[in-house]
Amino acid sequence: MKKRDQAGKVYKAEGLVMGIYANDRKAEMTLQEAQKFVNAVLKRSFVQRNYPLNHEIIVLDGRGRRSACATFRHGKYAICLPKSMRNKYVLLHEIAHHLTWGKGHKAEFTSCLLDLVRNVLGKGQAEALQAGFHFTGVKVKGKNGDVKARLPKSRVQWLQETKERFKKIETGEIKVYRGLDELVGR
């Protein structure tokens, strides 16, 4: 596997499912709200128990960037966050990079990201992301090493639930994000 293959698969999986399942994809979070969210995630007992990090993560403005990134600035862990990327999912993605520093988008990172999404955003969004990982061939950490992500349920059950969700989106019963109705002419 080439070095960037897993990263491309992760981004493809995120693009497939998080735009539909993540209800917080609006880009209206301020830097202060983003910092509060990051601090709250790091204080969760689940995160402290499973992914201990003895440093704070600061959120910085990402002007001039097209995407968010986990980095070091002035000797501190930091997340550079452009306005268009200010949502909870992107923050969890970047937090996962800090919690698994040096692993890139490998299996340790994707397992951590799934854990964070499940613990913070909920089971439904984690299952959607896990299914996206399955369909794009993303590897996660298994008991015996790196394994391909599996569907959270049987393939038939998952497809049925996904079809039902799309029907609810089409009828307007579930709002995916503000502006979708105008975009599709409802």
C-alpha positions in Angstrom: 0.0 0.0 0.0 1.3 3.4 -0.9 1.8 5.9 1.9 -1.1 8.1 0.9 -3.5 5.3 -0.1 -5.1 5.0 3.4 -5.5 8.8 3.7 -7.3 8.9 0.3 -9.6 6.2 1.4 -10.3 7.9 4.7 -11.1 11.2 3.0 -13.3 9.4 0.5 -15.2 7.6 3.3 -15.7 10.9 5.1 -17.0 12.5 2.0 -19.4 9.7 1.3 -21.1 9.6 4.7 -20.3 12.5 6.9 -22.0 15.1 4.6 -25.2 13.2 5.0 -25.1 12.0 8.6 -23.3 14.9 10.3 -26.0 17.3 11.2 -23.4 19.9 12.5 -21.6 20.5 9.1 -22.4 24.2 9.3 -19.4 26.4 9.3 -20.6 28.8 12.0 -18.5 27.8 14.9 -16.2 30.5 16.3 -12.7 29.8 17.3 -13.7 30.2 21.0 -16.5 27.7 20.6 -14.1 25.3 18.8 -11.6 25.7 21.6 -14.3 25.0 24.2 -15.3 21.9 22.2 -11.7 20.6 22.0 -11.2 21.2 25.8 -14.5 19.3 26.6 -13.5 16.4 24.4 -10.1 16.1 26.1 -11.7 16.2 29.5 -14.0 13.3 28.8 -13.2 10.3 31.0 -13.4 8.0 27.9 -10.7 10.0 26.2 -8.5 10.4 29.3 -8.7 6.6 29.9 -8.2 5.4 26.4 -6.1 8.2 24.7 -4.3 10.1 27.4 -2.7 13.4 26.3 -0.8 15.4 28.8 -0.9 18.6 26.7 -3.6 21.0 25.8 -4.5 21.5 22.2 -5.0 25.1 21.0 -7.3 26.1 18.2 -5.9 28.7 15.8 -7.3 30.6 12.9 -6.6 28.8 9.6 -6.6 31.8 7.3 -5.0 31.0 4.0 -5.6 27.3 4.3 -8.2 25.2 2.5 -8.3 22.5 5.0 -7.8 22.0 8.8 -4.6 20.5 10.1 -3.1 19.1 13.3 0.3 20.7 13.9 2.7 22.2 16.5 2.9 26.0 16.9 5.1 27.8 19.3 5.9 24.5 21.1 2.2 23.6 21.6 -0.2 21.1 20.0 -2.5 23.1 17.7 -5.3 22.8 15.2 -5.4 25.3 12.4 -9.0 25.7 11.5 -10.2 27.7 8.4 -13.7 29.1 8.6 -15.2 26.6 6.2 -14.0 23.7 8.4 -15.4 24.8 11.8 -17.5 21.9 12.8 -17.4 19.1 15.4 -16.5 16.3 13.0 -13.5 18.1 11.6 -12.3 18.9 15.1 -12.6 15.3 16.1 -10.6 14.3 13.0 -7.8 16.7 14.0 -8.0 15.7 17.7 -7.6 12.1 16.6 -4.4 13.1 14.8 -3.0 14.5 18.1 -4.1 11.5 20.1 -2.3 9.2 17.7 0.6 11.4 16.8 2.9 10.1 14.1 0.4 7.5 12.8 -0.9 9.6 9.9 -4.2 8.1 8.7 -3.2 4.5 9.5 -5.3 2.0 11.4 -4.5 3.4 14.9 -5.8 6.8 13.7 -9.0 5.5 12.1 -9.8 3.4 15.2 -9.3 6.4 17.4 -11.5 8.6 15.1 -14.3 6.0 15.2 -14.1 5.9 19.0 -14.2 9.7 19.2 -17.2 10.0 16.8 -19.1 7.2 18.7 -18.4 8.8 22.1 -19.0 12.4 21.1 -21.4 12.5 18.1 -23.2 9.3 18.8 -23.6 5.7 17.6 -25.5 6.5 14.4 -22.8 8.8 13.0 -20.1 6.3 14.1 -21.8 3.5 12.3 -22.2 5.6 9.2 -18.5 6.4 9.2 -17.6 2.8 9.9 -19.7 1.7 6.9 -17.9 4.4 4.8 -14.6 2.9 5.9 -15.8 -0.6 5.0 -16.9 0.4 1.5 -13.7 2.4 0.8 -11.4 -0.3 2.2 -10.0 1.6 5.2 -8.1 -0.4 7.7 -8.7 -0.2 11.5 -7.0 -1.7 14.5 -8.2 -5.2 15.2 -7.2 -7.8 17.9 -4.6 -9.3 15.6 -3.4 -6.2 13.8 -4.7 -4.0 11.1 -7.9 -5.3 9.5 -10.4 -3.9 6.9 -13.3 -2.0 8.6 -16.4 -4.1 8.7 -20.0 -3.0 8.4 -21.5 -2.2 11.8 -24.5 -4.5 11.0 -25.3 -7.1 8.4 -25.1 -5.7 4.9 -28.8 -6.2 4.3 -29.8 -4.5 7.5 -27.4 -1.6 6.9 -28.7 -1.0 3.4 -32.3 -1.1 4.5 -31.7 1.5 7.3 -29.8 3.7 4.9 -32.6 3.6 2.3 -35.1 4.5 5.0 -32.9 7.4 6.1 -32.7 8.7 2.5 -36.4 8.5 2.2 -36.8 10.6 5.3 -34.3 13.1 3.9 -36.1 13.3 0.6 -39.5 13.9 2.3 -38.0 16.6 4.6 -38.6 14.6 7.8 -34.9 14.8 8.5 -33.0 18.0 7.8 -29.5 17.3 6.7 -28.2 20.9 6.7 -29.7 24.3 6.3 -30.0 25.3 2.7 -30.5 21.8 1.3 -34.2 22.5 0.7 -33.4 25.6 -1.4 -30.6 23.7 -3.2 -32.9 20.9 -4.4 -35.9 23.2 -4.9 -38.2 22.2 -2.0 
